[in-house]
Amino acid sequence: MPESGPLRLRTAISGLDHHAALLDGRVTIPGVQLEPAGGTDYAAVFREMCRELAYDVAELSVMSYYAARQYGLPITAIPVVPRHQFHHRDFLINLSAGISHPADLAGKRVGTRTYTVTPGVLDRGILSDEFGVDTDSVTWVLGEPEHVAECEQHYPANVVPGKGEDLFPRLAAGDLQAGIAGANLKRASSPAVGPLFADAEALDLAQYRRTGVVPAFTLIAVRDEVLEGREWLLEALYDAFAAAREYGLQPDPGVARIVPGDPVPFGLDANRASFEELLRLGREQHILGPQPDERLTIGHLFPGFG
């Protein structure tokens, strides 16, 4: 039976310039009405999408999407990446903890938002790939629960679960010797805390020149129930996000200073290397199961686009 009226999709995407035309109606999808929902706390949106399927279309952390697929959550993504970030600037240290080099983090307690949040995964990748740090030798103290609840049943032994707290006071007091800045470890001012890397942007630039990868942070996920019988919908959403970009881009400032050309890489080909890197890091960090896993291949993660 044909649908009567437009398909109404409860949508939670950030108000970036490259989304604005979708949110205000300048870009439309025939037969579809996007209904903005959710607040401005994107981490809350990630958790609500993974734990409650609260939205039909939502921005979601890349690693949270991978974990959701691993545990069979009924969501599917399109290769649209709203946010990219470089991450050397994330690292904070207690200045009395005796840390002058990333290798000094071995045996230390390091605060981070969640174990599976994409920036944290990429930060641990920086430690292991660029500085040879065994990230299993670090105790990771979490500030809040995971987006995908099932991940909490499979933590490595060096992970301390989080309940919801700002970890910065613990970093300043020395209970944590280092941390990854974020909502649960704010960049508050304290004479006891400073950056691990004084030349973070130079390191970001060197990473980009060496790898050519602009690290993906989020993507767009769709609840599978609204895709049933609507094989056209994923492509229609992808085309709409592409059209919205014509009205403007709002890249991360750190990315814009480093990346020539398009600072918000769009589509599968432009983001494939970052997607593949995150799959590798997810396996190395015991978040994703070992290969082979058909669910965790690019073709299955982004059906119709691979």
N, C-alpha and C positions, 0 to 999 in steps of 0.2 A: 504494500500500500504506500503510495507517495506520501512524503512528509507534508504536513500542512503548516505553512509559515516557515520562517528561517530556522535553521539549526542554531540553537542558542548555546554558546560554549562559555562556561565560567572560566575566566582567564586571569592568571596572575603572572604578569611580566613587568619588569622594571620600566620606569618612565624615561628611559634613555632616549636621546634624540632619534636614534634609528628604530625606535618603537613608537614614537609619538604619533605618527600618521596612522598607525593601526588603532591606537587607543582613542584618537579623536575623530575617526571616521573618514579621513582623507583617502585612506586605502581601505577597500572593502573586499570581501570574498563573496561571490554570488552564492546565495542560499545559506549564508552563514552570518550570524551576528555574534561578535565577541563581546562578552559582558565582563568588564574589569571587576576583579574581586581581589581580596587579600590586602595585606598592609604593606608598608614600606620595608619591613624587616625580611630581606630575602631568605635568610637562614630559616626563619619561621615558615615561610612558604615552602622551602625544600622539605622540611620535616612534615608539614601538613600534607604535602603531595605524597610522600613516601609512606607515611603511617596511616593516612586517612583517605587517600585518593580524593582530596578535597577540591581539586580543580580538574577541569577538562583539558585545559592547556596551561602549562606552567613552565617558568624558567626553573632550571634545576642544575645543581652541581654535577659536573661530568662524572666524577667518581661515585656520587650517590646514585646516578642513573645506572652505572655499571653494576653496583652492588644490588640495586633493585632488580635488575634483570637476572643476576645470579640467583637471587632468592625467589624468582618467579612472580614478582609484582607485575600487574597487568598495565604496563605503560610502555610506550614506544616513542623514540626520539626522531627528530629531523635534524640534519647537520647544520643548524643555525647556531652560531656561538655569539651571544650578546656581549659577553665580557671576556677579555683576555688580560692577563697580568704577568709581569715578571716578579720575582719573589726574593731576591737577595735582601731587599729592604725589610723583610718580615722579621728577621732574627734580632731578638733583644737578649741582653745578658745582665746578670747582676755583676757589677763591676768589682765586687770583692770575692767572686767565685773562682778566680784563677783561670779564667777562660780568655785566651788571646788568639786562639786558632780553632777552627771547627773540630779538629781532632781532640781538643780538650773537653768536648761534650760527652765523650765516652764515660759511662758510669754516672752521669749527671741526671738530675730530674728536670725535664723540660716541659713547660706548659703549652698546650695547644687546644684549639676549640673542640675538635673531635678527632678521632684517629683517622677517619675516612674522608674528612673534608678535603676538597681538591687542593687548595693552597698548601695544606699541611703535607699532603702526599708529594706535591712538587717540591716543597722545602726539604723533605727527607731525601728526595731525589737529588737535590743540589748537594746535600751532605755526602751522599754515597757516590754519586757520579763525578763530582768535581773535586772532592776532598778525601775520598776514600774512607769515610766514616762508616763503621758498621752500625747502622741505625738500630739493630737489635740490642746493642750495648747501652742504649739510652733508655731511661725510664720516661715514658710519655704520660704526663698527667693531664687529664682532659677537663675541660671546663663545663661541658654539657653533654647530654645524651646524643647518640648518633641520629642522623636523619633516617636511615634504614634500621629499624629496631633489631632485625635479625643479626646485624653485624655485632651487636653487643654480646651475643652468645659465642662468638668466635674470636675474641680478642687474643693476641699474643700475650705471653706471660709478662711482658715488660710494659703493659698498658694499665693505667689506673683509671677506672671509669669516672665520668663526671656527672654531676647532678644539676648544675646550673649556677655558676658563680664567676665573678670577675677574678681572674687569676693574678692580676697585676700586684695587688698588695702582697701576695705570697712571693712573687718575684722580688719585689722591693725589700721584703724582709729576709730573703735568702733561703726560704723554704724551697723555692724553685731556683735553680741556678741560671736558667735560660728560659726563653719562651718564644713562641711564634705569635706575632701581633695579630689581633683580630678582636671581634666583639667581646670575647671572654679573656682577652689579655690586651687591654687598651694601652695606647701610647700616652699614658699619663706622664706627668712630669715628676721625676724623682732623681735626686743626686746619686742614688744607688744603682740606677739602671741606664744603660746605654746600648748602642747598636753593636752587633758583632762585626758587621762590615762597614767601615767608614766610607768605603768607595762602592757602595751598593749599585749605583747606577752604572758605573764603569764595568762592574762585573756582569750586570744585566746585558750591557752592550756586547761584551766579549762572548757571553753565552749565545746571544742571537747571531753574531757573526760566525761563531763556530758551528752552530746547529741549523740556523735558518728557521727555527721553530718559534712561533709566537704562542706562548702557553695558553691553552683554552681553560676557562674557569667554568662557565655555565653553557647549557644548551637548552633547547626547547623540547619538552616532553608532552605527550598526549595520552590521555587515559584510553586504554584499549576499547572500552565499551562504546565510546563514541565513534570508533573507527569501524565497528562491525557493520558490514554492508555498505560502507562508504570508502571504497578503495581509493577514491579521488582525493580524500581530505588531506592526507599528508602532503601531497604535492601542492594542493591549493594553499595550505598554510605556508609552505616553503616559499612559494611564489609571492605571497602577500608580504612576508618578511623581507624578501628581496626588493619589492616595490617600495616598502617603507623607507629603506635605506636611501632612496633617491632624494628624500627630503632632508637628510642630514645625518651625520655620524657623531657619536659622543664616545670616543675611545678613552681608555685609561690614560691619564697624562704621562705616566712612565712609558707606556707602549708608544704613544704618539711621538715622544722625543727620540725613540730608538728606531722605529720601523719606518722605512721609506714606503711611499705608495699608500696602500690601504692599511690603516692601523686597526681595522676590525675585520680580519679575514673571514670571508663568507663561503659557506658551502663545504662539501666533503673534501674535495681535492686540496683546498687551502688549509684545512684543519686536520687532514689525515695524520700527518706526522705527530701532532700533539695528541690526537686520540690514541694512536698506537703507543706513544710514550707512556701515557697514563695507564694503558692496559698492562704494559710491562711493569711499571712501578707498583701497580695494584697487586700483581702477583708476587713481586719481590718483597713487598711489605705485608704479606699474609692477609690481604683484604679479599683478593680474588683467588679462586682455586687455580691449581696448575693447569697448563694446557694438556691435552686439547679440551676445549669446552665450546661446543658449537654456538651456545647462547652468547658467548663473549668474543665474537668475531665481528669485524666491521660490517660485513654483509647482513648479519642478523641484528646488530645493534641499530643499523640505519637501513631498514628494508626498503628496497626500491631506489636507493641512492648509491649503493656500493658497486 
